[in-house]
Amino acid sequence: MRKPSVLFLCTGNSCRSHMAEGFLRAAAGDRFEAASAGARPTGQVHPLAIQVMQEAGVDISAHTSKHLDQFAGQPFDHVITVCDHAREVCPVFPGAKNQLHWSFDDPAAATGSDEQKLRIFRRVRDEIHHRIRRFLEAHTP
């Protein structure tokens, strides 16, 4: 039987979508296929995203920033936008059985000291982790 597939979309594919993909893989990798992409990928996963996910026990250091066109034509059971801009740019993802929108602040836009930036990355990470847990509760038989 085929695993349900989930595509997380954000604008830059550098933070939020990778955090969501990482948490889903870590929590339910044997039950779901997970991927992430962006409308305007930055070309890298943000180092602070990698750091705060490592703190949570999830390694996303091997993830790469990908354009959503890479997944064009592929059927997904769930397409989840994790930022408002991605929702505007991709109001409909062809082949998606279910589209969801989870709005999270962009931690890459954080300003201030390194510690202030880390606090924002950690907050967004924890918000995403909570949403992934709720998603799994709703989609587990």
C-alpha positions in Angstrom: 0.0 0.0 0.0 1.3 3.5 -0.9 2.2 5.9 1.9 0.3 9.2 1.9 2.4 12.0 0.6 2.8 15.5 2.0 4.4 18.5 0.3 5.2 21.5 2.5 5.4 24.8 0.6 6.9 28.2 1.6 8.4 31.1 -0.3 12.1 30.6 0.2 12.3 26.9 1.2 14.9 27.7 3.8 13.3 27.4 7.2 9.6 26.6 7.9 9.0 24.0 5.2 12.2 22.2 6.1 11.2 22.2 9.8 7.8 20.7 9.0 9.3 18.1 6.6 11.9 17.2 9.2 9.3 16.8 12.0 7.0 14.7 9.9 9.8 12.4 8.8 11.1 12.1 12.3 7.6 11.4 13.8 6.0 9.3 11.0 8.6 8.6 8.3 7.4 5.1 8.1 3.8 6.2 7.5 4.2 9.3 5.2 6.3 10.5 2.3 7.4 14.1 3.0 9.0 16.8 0.8 9.3 20.5 0.8 9.8 23.2 -1.8 9.5 27.0 -2.3 8.1 29.5 -4.8 11.4 31.4 -4.7 14.0 29.0 -3.1 16.9 30.7 -1.5 19.3 27.9 -2.5 20.1 26.9 1.1 18.6 25.7 4.3 19.1 28.5 6.9 21.9 27.6 9.4 19.7 28.6 12.4 16.9 26.3 11.2 19.4 23.4 11.1 20.7 24.4 14.6 17.3 24.6 16.3 16.1 21.4 14.7 19.3 19.7 15.9 18.4 20.9 19.4 15.0 19.2 19.0 16.8 15.9 17.9 15.9 16.3 14.2 18.7 16.5 11.6 17.8 18.5 8.5 21.4 19.3 7.6 21.2 17.2 4.4 18.1 19.0 3.1 18.4 21.1 0.0 16.3 24.1 -1.1 14.1 23.2 -4.0 11.7 25.0 -6.4 8.1 23.8 -6.4 8.3 23.2 -10.1 10.4 20.1 -9.2 7.2 18.5 -8.0 4.9 19.7 -10.8 2.6 16.9 -12.0 3.3 14.7 -9.0 0.2 13.7 -7.0 0.2 14.6 -3.3 -2.3 13.6 -0.7 -1.6 16.8 1.3 -0.1 20.1 0.2 0.5 22.4 3.1 1.5 26.0 2.7 3.4 27.3 5.8 3.5 31.0 4.9 1.0 33.4 3.6 3.0 34.3 0.5 3.2 30.7 -0.7 -0.6 30.5 -0.3 -1.0 33.5 -2.5 1.5 32.3 -5.1 0.2 28.7 -5.1 -3.5 28.9 -4.4 -4.0 25.5 -6.0 -1.4 22.8 -6.4 -2.6 20.5 -9.2 -2.7 16.9 -8.1 -3.3 17.7 -4.4 -6.1 15.8 -2.8 -6.1 18.0 0.3 -4.7 21.6 0.6 -4.1 23.1 4.0 -2.6 26.4 5.1 -0.6 26.9 8.3 0.6 30.5 8.7 3.9 30.8 10.6 6.2 33.9 11.1 9.3 33.8 8.9 12.2 33.2 11.3 14.7 34.2 8.5 13.3 37.7 8.8 14.3 37.9 12.5 16.4 40.8 13.6 18.4 41.6 16.7 21.2 39.8 18.5 22.0 36.1 17.8 20.1 35.1 20.9 17.0 37.1 19.8 17.1 35.4 16.4 17.5 32.0 18.0 14.5 32.7 20.3 12.3 33.4 17.2 13.6 30.3 15.4 12.9 28.2 18.4 9.4 29.6 18.8 8.5 28.9 15.2 10.1 25.5 15.4 7.9 24.7 18.4 4.8 26.0 16.7 5.5 23.8 13.7 6.2 20.8 15.9 2.8 21.3 17.6 1.0 21.5 14.2 2.7 18.3 12.9 1.6 16.5 16.1 -2.0 17.7 15.5 -1.8 16.7 11.8 -0.6 13.2 12.8 -3.4 12.8 15.4 -5.9 13.7 12.7 -4.4 11.4 10.1 -3.6 8.3 12.1 -6.1 5.4 12.0 
